[in-house]
Amino acid sequence: MTSRQKRARRAAARAIGIECGGMSVRATLNHLDQLEKVGLIEPIDNYEGGVYMPDLGAVVKFW
């Protein structure tokens, strides 16, 4: 994973954590890992801080 991917992943984790009632970045990253394992999201790769969600067929951006 490149440093750009890591930064995008942390940004998405922060955004999700805020939306989910203040979960920590670490807890949110663990949650993202679980979602990736079951195939609900794909790893962040060049999505500029978003997450590709196959079920939606779209990139969901967090800001």
Backbone as a chain_set.jsonl record, in Angstrom:
{"seq": "MTSRQKRARRAAARAIGIECGGMSVRATLNHLDQLEKVGLIEPIDNYEGGVYMPDLGAVVKFW", "coords": {"N": [[0.861, -1.182, 0.0], [0.625, 2.133, -0.905], [1.94, 5.305, 0.324], [0.179, 7.318, -0.308], [-2.225, 5.917, -0.574], [-2.492, 5.059, 2.053], [-2.85, 7.514, 3.369], [-5.279, 8.319, 2.217], [-6.908, 6.27, 3.139], [-6.804, 6.697, 5.921], [-8.024, 9.217, 5.997], [-10.592, 8.589, 5.092], [-11.298, 6.877, 7.17], [-11.33, 8.653, 9.332], [-13.462, 10.291, 8.531], [-15.608, 8.451, 8.451], [-15.595, 7.652, 11.114], [-16.367, 10.009, 12.436], [-18.946, 10.254, 11.431], [-20.045, 7.989, 12.539], [-20.516, 8.426, 15.215], [-18.178, 9.231, 16.556], [-16.157, 7.225, 16.585], [-12.868, 5.939, 17.108], [-9.984, 6.543, 14.988], [-8.427, 4.241, 14.673], [-10.248, 2.191, 15.439], [-12.114, 2.561, 13.434], [-10.587, 2.0, 11.146], [-10.196, -0.721, 11.6], [-12.824, -1.539, 11.303], [-13.214, -0.893, 8.587], [-11.432, -2.766, 7.517], [-12.792, -5.143, 8.151], [-15.094, -4.817, 6.567], [-13.913, -4.929, 4.06], [-13.027, -7.577, 4.063], [-15.394, -9.051, 3.903], [-16.262, -8.261, 1.471], [-17.793, -5.962, 1.017], [-16.721, -3.488, 0.592], [-14.053, -2.263, -1.481], [-10.456, -2.255, -1.429], [-8.987, 0.943, -0.802], [-7.839, 2.766, -3.482], [-6.375, 5.069, -5.258], [-8.655, 6.705, -5.126], [-8.924, 9.186, -4.139], [-9.49, 9.711, -1.351], [-11.881, 8.418, -1.099], [-14.099, 5.533, -1.041], [-14.475, 2.607, -2.854], [-17.505, 1.114, -3.437], [-18.728, -1.857, -4.203], [-21.4, -2.848, -4.282], [-22.904, -0.572, -4.666], [-21.812, 0.285, -6.956], [-20.212, 2.495, -7.176], [-17.983, 5.168, -6.256], [-17.726, 6.222, -3.003], [-17.347, 9.239, -1.539], [-15.617, 10.861, 1.106], [-15.602, 13.724, 3.049]], "CA": [[0.0, 0.0, 0.0], [1.442, 3.341, -1.0], [1.649, 6.3, 1.361], [-1.029, 8.036, -0.731], [-3.347, 5.057, -0.222], [-2.622, 5.092, 3.507], [-3.444, 8.806, 3.737], [-6.688, 8.282, 1.801], [-7.588, 5.336, 4.046], [-6.969, 7.371, 7.21], [-9.016, 10.282, 5.819], [-11.901, 7.934, 5.062], [-11.562, 6.377, 8.523], [-11.721, 9.802, 10.157], [-14.798, 10.722, 8.122], [-16.577, 7.447, 8.897], [-15.634, 7.706, 12.573], [-17.175, 11.166, 12.827], [-20.329, 9.93, 11.093], [-20.515, 6.873, 13.359], [-20.564, 8.78, 16.631], [-16.883, 9.485, 17.173], [-15.259, 6.081, 16.697], [-11.476, 6.317, 16.88], [-9.476, 6.2, 13.653], [-8.008, 2.836, 14.71], [-11.453, 1.355, 15.424], [-12.733, 2.697, 12.124], [-9.761, 1.233, 10.216], [-10.532, -2.128, 11.823], [-14.142, -1.712, 10.711], [-12.988, -0.932, 7.141], [-10.826, -4.066, 7.211], [-13.852, -6.151, 8.192], [-15.943, -4.622, 5.391], [-13.156, -5.427, 2.911], [-12.98, -9.045, 4.128], [-16.675, -9.628, 3.46], [-16.502, -7.821, 0.109], [-18.71, -4.835, 0.883], [-15.949, -2.4, -0.005], [-12.775, -2.676, -2.03], [-9.385, -1.428, -0.883], [-8.864, 2.298, -1.345], [-6.735, 2.849, -4.42], [-6.527, 6.207, -6.171], [-10.017, 7.234, -5.085], [-8.886, 10.525, -3.565], [-10.181, 9.791, -0.071], [-13.171, 7.743, -1.144], [-14.085, 4.085, -0.966], [-15.309, 2.005, -3.894], [-18.472, 0.179, -2.872], [-19.209, -2.634, -5.342], [-22.869, -2.967, -4.301], [-23.452, 0.663, -5.219], [-21.171, 0.544, -8.238], [-19.763, 3.878, -7.159], [-17.027, 5.588, -5.229], [-18.334, 7.087, -1.997], [-16.301, 10.15, -1.064], [-15.775, 11.407, 2.448], [-14.886, 14.962, 3.269]], "C": [[0.895, 1.229, 0.0], [1.073, 4.326, 0.109], [0.403, 7.101, 0.991], [-2.284, 7.227, -0.378], [-3.586, 5.08, 1.287], [-3.262, 6.394, 3.97], [-4.933, 8.831, 3.39], [-7.494, 7.394, 2.739], [-7.82, 5.99, 5.408], [-8.008, 8.48, 7.12], [-10.425, 9.697, 5.799], [-12.274, 7.421, 6.451], [-11.995, 7.496, 9.448], [-13.144, 10.22, 9.834], [-15.865, 9.743, 8.604], [-16.719, 7.502, 10.407], [-16.488, 8.854, 13.083], [-18.649, 10.865, 12.579], [-20.904, 8.856, 12.011], [-20.431, 7.193, 14.85], [-19.218, 8.854, 17.303], [-16.024, 8.263, 17.406], [-13.83, 6.564, 16.452], [-11.052, 5.914, 15.474], [-9.08, 4.73, 13.629], [-9.217, 1.9, 14.658], [-12.114, 1.394, 14.049], [-11.932, 1.953, 11.066], [-10.029, -0.26, 10.369], [-11.877, -2.456, 11.191], [-14.026, -1.777, 9.184], [-12.38, -2.27, 6.721], [-11.874, -5.165, 7.177], [-14.757, -6.041, 6.968], [-15.239, -5.116, 4.13], [-13.168, -6.946, 2.888], [-14.27, -9.679, 3.624], [-17.093, -9.106, 2.088], [-17.469, -6.664, -0.065], [-18.027, -3.588, 0.346], [-14.675, -2.984, -0.577], [-11.697, -1.761, -1.47], [-9.322, -0.065, -1.578], [-7.646, 2.333, -2.248], [-7.031, 3.955, -5.424], [-7.958, 6.739, -6.225], [-10.089, 8.576, -4.378], [-9.703, 10.631, -2.282], [-11.566, 9.168, -0.075], [-12.992, 6.241, -1.045], [-14.984, 3.562, -2.081], [-16.217, 0.972, -3.255], [-19.118, -0.586, -4.026], [-20.735, -2.724, -5.421], [-23.527, -1.727, -4.897], [-22.917, 0.934, -6.618], [-20.617, 1.952, -8.325], [-18.7, 4.079, -6.09], [-17.755, 6.532, -4.292], [-17.219, 7.939, -1.425], [-16.651, 10.668, 0.324], [-14.999, 12.698, 2.505], [-15.375, 15.672, 4.472]], "O": [[1.813, 1.343, 0.813], [0.029, 4.197, 0.748], [-0.348, 7.519, 1.872], [-3.285, 7.791, 0.065], [-4.728, 5.115, 1.745], [-4.114, 6.388, 4.858], [-5.75, 9.307, 4.178], [-8.626, 7.721, 3.094], [-8.899, 5.858, 5.986], [-8.79, 8.674, 8.051], [-11.34, 10.243, 6.414], [-13.431, 7.518, 6.862], [-12.91, 7.326, 10.254], [-13.944, 10.473, 10.735], [-16.908, 10.159, 9.108], [-17.829, 7.41, 10.932], [-17.241, 8.699, 14.044], [-19.501, 11.18, 13.41], [-22.113, 8.815, 12.238], [-20.284, 6.279, 15.662], [-19.108, 8.573, 18.496], [-15.225, 8.254, 18.342], [-13.612, 7.494, 15.675], [-11.675, 5.058, 14.847], [-9.369, 4.036, 12.654], [-9.207, 0.921, 13.912], [-12.613, 0.379, 13.563], [-12.516, 1.335, 10.176], [-10.084, -0.986, 9.376], [-12.049, -3.528, 10.611], [-14.665, -2.618, 8.553], [-12.762, -2.839, 5.699], [-11.859, -6.019, 6.291], [-15.146, -7.058, 6.392], [-15.882, -5.66, 3.232], [-13.302, -7.549, 1.823], [-14.237, -10.731, 2.987], [-18.16, -9.466, 1.59], [-17.924, -6.405, -1.179], [-18.663, -2.737, -0.275], [-14.264, -4.081, -0.197], [-11.978, -0.627, -1.083], [-9.571, 0.053, -2.777], [-6.546, 1.971, -1.83], [-7.847, 3.782, -6.329], [-8.413, 7.179, -7.282], [-11.175, 9.056, -4.052], [-10.519, 11.541, -2.141], [-12.341, 9.375, 0.859], [-11.87, 5.74, -0.973], [-16.118, 4.015, -2.237], [-15.737, 0.049, -2.597], [-19.955, -0.039, -4.745], [-21.299, -2.681, -6.514], [-24.569, -1.814, -5.548], [-23.496, 1.714, -7.373], [-20.556, 2.539, -9.405], [-18.545, 3.282, -5.165], [-18.334, 7.527, -4.729], [-16.248, 7.412, -0.883], [-17.816, 10.881, 0.66], [-13.855, 12.758, 2.055], [-14.871, 16.745, 4.803]]}, "num_chains": 1, "name": "protein.A"}
